[in-house]
């Protein structure tokens, strides 16, 4: 059975129909991690310039044995805002992907995972080129022939933006891109964080971002003025006074427009999976973005009524390998189907709401 024939149903875990509960528990529930120690790679993502050293990102890699490595699918996982390669959802996905026979690269964005000293620049939602640099580094280094890019939240925006930027020029090794709760409409999502019920999330992000900015200013005092952080009370203010200012945008609105994957998703020309919950507390997708994704012959847009932000906690079934993290199992099925060249749902397999009983669960075996 191909993935085009059926799609999985999401039913939230008992007593977890609330998007806030899904979001919080999905972020804090401990995950089982049986991965062997990772190999660390530093990848240059921006060359040195006068008065500014080169910028690097840190990747933690788990590679299959040499004799099968190049032929196996490789998943590059990109975390969300103020996350890292150690974020719960990154670790959870990495374990499932590794067990399915994939190579796994857990990518830290610039400055994340305790790497502020490796990049003189800040990080932001428009740096899709960093993901491309990491992808091409591993293709060249190990001769990998099948790459999947997986991004959560901000990372979802990055991988989908990259796919749109590349359009029909995507390298043949790139088989699919996957965004879980992707923040592809940056402005509406940033503003949603300032809603009263979401202020707890905004303050969590803001405290972390401000602390990171102050560390950057201490490391690179010639480049950053810590006074710009004084009085910042919202994410939009942070992006207006710091992100946009230091990244060359004309304010937060210009940054949100130019860095958003929504601007280029209509150009995606490889299989793409987007998973979004209607009750996501703060990621907002506009009607225009939904319409583009539903109309695309390349994008499989899965929208559930419940699931929160980057959570999608379901009751585990009888399969001992199912831990109830529905999005992780779903994206693994999609990745394996794309790796094998099987048809992915695209326009012919659309199922905007997975509570629809027409959407069934496919069976996809492990790798050959």
N, C-alpha and C positions, 0 to 999 in steps of 0.2 A: 504494500500500500504506500503510495506517495503522500507527501505532506499536502499536496494540492487537494487530495480527496477528503481530508478532514482536519479539524482543528480542535485543540483541547478546551475543555470547559473549566472555568475557574469558579470554585465555590469556597467562599471564605471560611476559615476555621471557626468552629463553634464559639459564639460570644465575641467574635472579632469582625462584626459587620461595620464597625466605625472606622473611618479612615485614619483618625488620629491614633487610635489604639493599634491599628495595623502598622502605622508608620513608626511609632515608638517601640513596639515590641520587635518589629523587624530589624530595627537598628541595634537593639540591646540584647536580644537573645543570643546566648553563646553558641558558637558553631563548633562542630567536630572538625578538627584539622589533623589529617593524617599525612599531609604532604611531607616529603623529605626536604631537608634544607635547600633553599633556593641558591642558584648562582646569580650573582649580582653583575649587571652590566651598566656602565655609564654611556649614554648616547648623547652626542652633541646635537642640539636642536636649533641653535643659533650661533653663527660664527662670531668671532671676536671683532669688535669695532674700535676705532680710536677712543680711548678712555673707558672702554667697556669690555671685560673679558667674555669669552665664549660662554654660552649657557648649556648645561647638561641636565638630563633627567636620569633618575635611577630606576632601573627595571629589575624585578626579581623573576627569575626564569626557572621553569621546570621543563626539561626537555626529555623526550622519549629516547630510547637507545639509538645509537648512531645509525644502525642498519635500517631503521624504519623512520627516522626523524623527519627527513625531507618530505616523505609521502604522507605523513599524518597531518591532519588539520592543526593549525596553530591559532590559538585564541589570544588576542591582545586585549586585556581588560583594563578599562579606564574608569577610575573612580569619580565621585561627585565632588561638589564644592566642599573644601576643607576635609576631604577624605584622604585616603592613602592606599598603598598596595596592601595594607593590613586591615582595611575596612571589612566588616563582617560579610557583606555581600560579595566582595572580591574573593575572600577566602572560601566562602561557600561555593561559588562558581568554580574556582580553581580546583577544588577537590572533585567536583562532579566531572569537569572536563578532563582532568588527569585520569580519573578512573575509566573514562570512556576511550582513552588512548590518545588524547590530544596533547600537543605541546601547549604550555601555558606561559604567557608573559604578563606579569602584574606590573603595570606601568604607573609610576608616580608622575603626576604633573609637576611642572617647575615649582620648586620650593616646598613641595609636599613630602611627607614622610621624613621630616627632619633634614631636608636637603637645601635649606635656604642659601647655604654657601656655594652651591653648585651653579647658581644662576644669578646674574646681576639684575635681571628683570623680574617683574611681578608675573603672576600667571592670570589668565582670564579666559573667558568663554570663546574667544575668537582664535585661539592658538591651535586650530586644527592641523596646521603644518607640523606641529610637534608630533602628533600621532602618525602623520605620514613619514616623518624622519625615523621614528621608531620602527614602523613597519618595514621600510626599505632597508634599514640597518640589519634586521634579522633575516630578511630575504637574502641579502647579499652575504651575510656572515655564515649562514647555515644552509643556503640553497633551498629554503622552504618554498613549497609549491602551492600551499593552500592556506590562506590567511582569512581569519574572521575578526572583525573589530567589534568589541562589546563595550558599550558605555552606559553608565548609570547616571541619571540626572544631568549634571553639567557635562559629565563624560559622554552621555548620550547625545547632547548637542554637538560635541566635538566630532564624534565619529560620523554622525549624519551630515554635519556640515562638510566634513572632508569628502564624503561620498558625493555630495552635491558639487563641491568645488572641482573634483576630478571628473565628474560626469562620464562621458564616453571614453575618457583617457585613463580610467582606472587601470592599474597594472593587472595582468591576467591572473596573478597570484591571489588577488583580493576577491574572494568568493562571496562574501556577504558582510553586511553591517547590521548591528542590532542595538537598539536603544530601549532601555527600560526606564520608564518615568522620565523621558528626556525633556530637558528644559529648552525646547526649540523656539518658544516664543518668550524671549528673555524679559521684555518690558512688562507684560502682563503678569508674569510669574514673580518678578521682583516686587511689583506693587501688591500682589496677593500676600506676600510675606508680611506686609505691614498691616494687614487686616487684624482686628483685635484678637481673634482666635488663633492667629498664627504668629503673634508677637514673640512667643516663647522660642519658636524656631528662628525667627529673625535675630533675636538677641544672642542666641547660641552661635549662629553664623558670624554675627558682627563682632562679638567678643574675640572669636578665634581669628578673624581676618585682621582686626586691629592689632592684636598681639603679634601676628605674623608680620604685619607692616612695620611695627616698631623694631622687630628683630632685623628686618631687612635694612632699616635705616641705621641701625647700629653697625651692621656689617658693611654697608656701603654709604657712609655719611656724605660722600661727595655726590651721590645720586638722589637721595631721598631726604625730604624735609619732614621730620616727625610732627611738626606743627600742623600739617595738613589734616591730621587725624583729629585735631581738637574739635569737639562739638559735634562729631558725626553720630547721628542717632538712628539712621535707617540704612538699609542696604543700598537704596538708590543714592543717598548722600555719599556713601563710601565709594560707589562706582563713579559718581560725578566728580568728587574731589580728589580721588586717588587713582582708581583703575583707569578711567578715561584720561586723566591728566598725564599719567606716566606712560600710557600705551599709545598716545597719539590720536585719541578720539576727541571729537568736539562735544564733550559732555556725555552724561549717562544715556540720553535718548539716542544719540548717534552710535554709541557703543552697543546698545541693545539691538539696534537695527542691523548694523554691519556685522556683528558677531553671531547673529541668530541663524541657526540652521534653517529656520522657516523660510528665509530668503532664497534658499537654493535647493530645497528638497524636491522641487519639481524637476530638477536636472539629474537626480539619482538614476543610474543606469545599471545597477547590479542588485541582486536580491537583498532586500532590507526588511527587517522586522522591527516594528514599533509597538511597545506594550505600554498602555496608559490606563489608569484608573480614574473614573469620574470623580471619586471621592478623594483623590489626591489633595491634601490640604492646601498646597501652594503652587504646584506646577499647573499652569493654565495653558490649554491649547485653544487657539482661536478657531472659529468656524472655517476660516479660510485655509488654515493649515490642515484641518481635518479633511476638508474637501479635496485638497491636493493629494493627500496620502491615500484616500479612498479611491481616487481616480487613477493613481499611478499603476502602471502594469508591473512595477518592480517592488512596490512597498506593500507588505502585509501589515495592516494596521489592526491591532487587537485592542479593543476598548472594553474594560470590565466596569460594572457598576461599583464594585468594591475592590480593595487592595491597597489603598493608601499610597504612600510615596516609597518606591523601591522595596516594597514588602511582599505583598501577594501571598500571605500565609494561608494555606489550606490545611485540611486535616490530612495527615499522611495516609496513604492507602496500604494495602497488604504487602506491597513490594518493599523488601528490606532496604532498597536503595532510595526510596522515596521519603524525604524528611519533611514534606509539606511545603517546601519553597517552590511554588508553582511556576513562577517566572523563570527560575533557573532550569527547571526541567523542560519548559517550553522552548527556551532559547537553545538548549542543547539539541533538541530534536531538529529545530530549524537549521542550526549550524551543520549537523551531520548530513541533513538532506542537501544543503547547498554544496557541501564538500563532495558529495557523490554526484552532483549534477542533476539531482532529481528536481522536478518542477516544484517551486514554492508557490504558495497560494496566489500572490499577486492579485490582479483584479478579479480573476475568475473564482478565487476562493475567499472573497471578502466575507467577514463576519464581524461587523462593527461591535456587536454586543455578544460576549461569549456565554451569557446565560441562555442564549438561543439554543434550544435542544437540537437544532440542525448541526451544531458544531460537535463533532465527536473527537475522541482521543485516538491519534494514530499510534501504531506500534512501529518503532524504528529500532532495529537491532544495533548492536555495537559495531565498531569498525571491523572490517575484514582483516 
